[in-house]
Amino acid sequence: MHIHTMSQWQHVHHFTQENSQGERRTRIVIGLTLTMMVLEIAAGIAFGSMALLADGWHMATHVAALSITAVAYWYARRHADDPRYSFGTGKVGVLGGFASAVALAALSRGSVFLPM
């Protein structure tokens, strides 16, 4: 039998504890962005300003992208102890960023074809 254990070579891959402040700040930014979005859309309708309306809808894309980030934070934290993720859930944030970029690229590409 072996007298050595693998414990010296094993360690946990918990990256969510390092990002708890980032997750909290992302939620704050989502709240601020959502508030400004609603105010800009309401002011655009009230004052007939197309610029405020356009910027309000533009802010909606930021809220969507930041929400993808918040979901990635939540998912990574929720599954941090799951043994199916042998190297941890650190890459979930990267996947969230990629999904956000693809969604924004598809949305911006689609807006080119909107009728005036």
C-alpha positions as CSV (number, residue, x, y, z in Angstrom):
1,M,0.0,0.0,0.0
2,H,1.0,3.6,-0.5
3,I,1.8,5.8,2.4
4,H,1.4,9.0,0.5
5,T,-1.9,10.8,0.0
6,M,-3.0,13.1,-2.8
7,S,-4.0,15.8,-0.4
8,Q,-0.9,17.9,-1.1
9,W,-1.9,18.0,-4.8
10,Q,-5.6,18.8,-4.2
11,H,-7.2,22.2,-3.7
12,V,-10.6,23.8,-4.2
13,H,-11.5,25.9,-7.2
14,H,-13.8,28.4,-5.5
15,F,-13.7,31.7,-7.4
16,T,-17.1,33.0,-6.3
17,Q,-15.9,34.2,-2.9
18,E,-13.5,36.5,-4.6
19,N,-16.3,37.9,-6.8
20,S,-18.9,38.6,-4.1
21,Q,-18.1,42.3,-4.1
22,G,-18.3,42.3,-7.9
23,E,-21.7,40.6,-7.9
24,R,-23.1,43.1,-5.4
25,R,-21.7,46.0,-7.4
26,T,-23.1,44.6,-10.6
27,R,-26.6,44.5,-9.1
28,I,-26.2,48.2,-8.0
29,V,-25.1,49.2,-11.5
30,I,-28.1,47.3,-12.9
31,G,-30.4,49.2,-10.6
32,L,-28.9,52.6,-11.5
33,T,-29.0,51.8,-15.2
34,L,-32.6,50.6,-15.1
35,T,-33.6,53.7,-13.2
36,M,-32.0,56.0,-15.8
37,M,-33.5,53.9,-18.6
38,V,-37.0,54.4,-17.2
39,L,-36.5,58.1,-16.5
40,E,-35.2,58.7,-20.0
41,I,-38.0,56.8,-21.7
42,A,-40.6,58.6,-19.6
43,A,-39.0,62.0,-20.2
44,G,-38.8,61.2,-24.0
45,I,-42.5,60.4,-24.1
46,A,-43.5,63.3,-22.0
47,F,-41.4,65.9,-23.9
48,G,-41.5,64.3,-27.3
49,S,-37.8,63.9,-27.4
50,M,-36.6,61.2,-29.8
51,A,-33.0,61.5,-28.5
52,L,-34.2,60.6,-24.9
53,L,-36.3,57.8,-26.2
54,A,-33.4,56.4,-28.3
55,D,-31.0,56.7,-25.3
56,G,-33.5,55.1,-23.0
57,W,-33.8,52.0,-25.3
58,H,-30.1,52.0,-25.7
59,M,-29.8,51.8,-21.9
60,A,-32.1,48.7,-22.1
61,T,-29.4,46.9,-24.0
62,H,-27.0,47.7,-21.2
63,V,-29.5,46.4,-18.6
64,A,-29.8,43.2,-20.6
65,A,-26.0,42.7,-20.8
66,L,-25.5,43.4,-17.2
67,S,-28.3,41.0,-16.3
68,I,-26.5,38.3,-18.1
69,T,-23.5,39.0,-16.0
70,A,-25.6,38.9,-12.8
71,V,-27.0,35.6,-13.8
72,A,-23.5,34.3,-14.5
73,Y,-22.4,35.4,-11.0
74,W,-25.4,33.7,-9.4
75,Y,-24.9,30.5,-11.3
76,A,-21.2,30.3,-10.5
77,R,-21.9,30.9,-6.8
78,R,-24.8,28.4,-6.7
79,H,-22.7,25.6,-8.3
80,A,-19.4,26.3,-6.7
81,D,-19.5,23.1,-4.7
82,D,-20.8,20.9,-7.5
83,P,-18.3,18.1,-8.2
84,R,-19.3,18.1,-11.9
85,Y,-17.3,21.2,-12.3
86,S,-13.9,19.7,-11.7
87,F,-12.0,23.0,-12.3
88,G,-14.7,25.2,-10.6
89,T,-17.1,27.6,-12.0
90,G,-14.6,30.4,-12.8
91,K,-15.3,30.2,-16.5
92,V,-19.0,30.8,-16.2
93,G,-18.3,34.5,-16.1
94,V,-16.4,34.3,-19.3
95,L,-19.2,32.4,-20.9
96,G,-21.6,35.0,-19.7
97,G,-19.5,37.8,-21.3
98,F,-19.4,35.9,-24.5
99,A,-23.2,35.4,-24.5
100,S,-23.7,39.1,-23.8
101,A,-21.4,40.0,-26.7
102,V,-23.2,37.7,-29.1
103,A,-26.6,39.1,-28.0
104,L,-25.5,42.7,-28.3
105,A,-23.9,42.0,-31.7
106,A,-27.1,40.3,-33.0
107,L,-29.3,43.2,-31.6
108,S,-27.1,45.9,-33.2
109,R,-26.9,44.1,-36.5
110,G,-30.7,43.7,-36.5
111,S,-31.3,47.4,-35.8
112,V,-29.6,48.3,-39.1
113,F,-32.6,46.8,-40.9
114,L,-35.3,48.6,-38.9
115,P,-37.5,50.9,-41.1
116,M,-37.2,54.6,-40.4
